Amino acid sequence: MKVISSQMFRDWEKVAQYEEELLENVNQEITLPVIETGLKNEDGEDLYILINGHHRLQAVKELSYEDIDIKVNFEVVENESGLTGEDALKEWHMDSDWYYVDTEDFVW
């Protein structure tokens, strides 16, 4: 499973707020919702779109720079629109090209 997004915008105040909340319970993990796209990347891995939790994920990344590890789980949820493939990418497109949320490398 490779999780992708096209949302680069971050409200850094919101990220800082999530960092504080996560620091209250360092041993916690977070679960973020993703939907299936029906698409694969060049390596044949299934692509899933992160549909919520970009700021929480960024907070986890920021804390990892301080050697604070918080586990991130991705949960496949129902895609209420039922769109897949290019239609799903259009439906969920935000403000940037599609990138992998773990590396921030562009997908295509």
Long-range contacts (C-beta under 8 A, 24 or more apart in sequence): 1-34, 1-45, 1-46, 1-48, 1-74, 2-41, 2-45, 2-46, 2-47, 2-48, 2-100, 3-34, 3-47, 3-48, 3-49, 3-50, 3-74, 3-100, 3-101, 3-102, 4-37, 4-47, 4-48, 4-49, 4-50, 4-98, 4-99, 4-100, 4-101, 4-107, 5-49, 5-50, 5-54, 5-94, 5-98, 5-99, 5-101, 6-89, 6-92, 6-93, 6-94, 6-95, 6-96, 6-97, 6-98, 6-99, 7-50, 7-54, 7-94, 7-95, 7-96, 8-94, 8-95, 8-96, 8-99, 9-94, 9-95, 10-54, 10-55, 10-58, 11-55, 14-55, 15-55, 15-58, 15-59, 15-62, 16-59, 18-55, 18-56, 18-58, 18-59, 19-59, 19-62, 19-63, 21-59, 22-56, 22-59, 22-60, 22-63, 22-68, 22-70, 23-63, 23-68, 26-68, 26-70, 28-70, 29-70, 29-71, 29-72, 29-73, 30-56, 30-57, 30-60, 30-70, 30-71, 30-72, 30-73, 31-72, 31-73, 31-74, 31-75, 32-56, 32-57, 32-72, 32-73, 32-74, 32-75, 33-74, 33-75, 33-76, 33-77, 34-74, 34-75, 34-76, 34-77, 35-76, 35-77, 35-78, 35-79, 35-88, 35-92, 36-76, 36-79, 36-84, 37-84, 37-85, 37-88, 37-89, 38-84, 38-85, 38-88, 39-84, 39-85, 39-88, 39-89, 41-107, 47-107, 48-74, 48-76, 49-88, 49-89, 49-92, 50-74, 50-101, 51-77, 51-92, 57-101
